[in-house]
């Protein structure tokens, strides 16, 4: 049975508004699916994948329109034109000073760009025997305070046969599915622009507490933060390791080292979350290399029902320290790929 794409209303978010349209990409034969809200920042709201005979809900995101509007955790947010924080919201670029709106008042920072919550349009959708694909786009004209650089951000969500990831070791069951996210940010302006991208999902195993999970990190360099959560230095390189999350609190950025090179020659890093209850392993992969996703943030929220594992192209405060920052000339594109699979 081929993959399929359906839609359903989500909302309305307010009494005077129309409901959002939620797009559901699914494989009816296995029961696996993802759902996306283009009208609210293009976020991924649901991710359900199969291992053996069991289905696992893997994303913690708002379950209702009211929860979506009340969410301050940026669940599943696409982070552009910058992830993480810019202290005071102030930066200089090409000799000019800019001041962004501060949306983290308690720490005096601009946080996570500004495409979260904005309306993406659906560019195309496709369902075949091997995948379901939804392409969405947000076109920005340069009218947000502090960032006068127009861009077009295109994001492609795909539910695909897991063996199509071509990462060197294919799953035993070719019918298993995986999520693949590709992004491309095009400078549509007439001047150079600073750019960085990130994704902010919260992962879980069907409501298991994270105290029953282990986290496997690739080789990485921890980044030290000051009292305002702004990057202040680096620690020594740490080897890949696995540790139990019980009583462990994380809010830590890392510069990651590649863990492998797939058949197409592009390096990547993978972070793994393992359920001690079931033994199932969730793998979050990110393309690395020049101008790719060479950074990672891991964050355990106080409620401890999930863990944020955030692939990023740049360090905290990259608009000021330049660490991982991409400079796009007119017509240039910042692009990369993220994937999620069960192992």
Helices and strands as residue ranges (DSSP letters): E 4-10, E 20-27, E 32-37, E 43-51, E 54-57, H 65-70, E 77-79, E 85-87, E 90-93, E 96-99, E 109-111, E 121-127, E 131-140, E 151-161, G 162-165, E 177-187, E 193-195, E 198-200, E 202-203, G 210-212, E 213-217, E 220-225, E 231-238, E 241-244, E 251-256, E 260-261, E 267-275, E 281-287, E 295-299, E 307-312, H 318-321, E 326-328, E 333-342
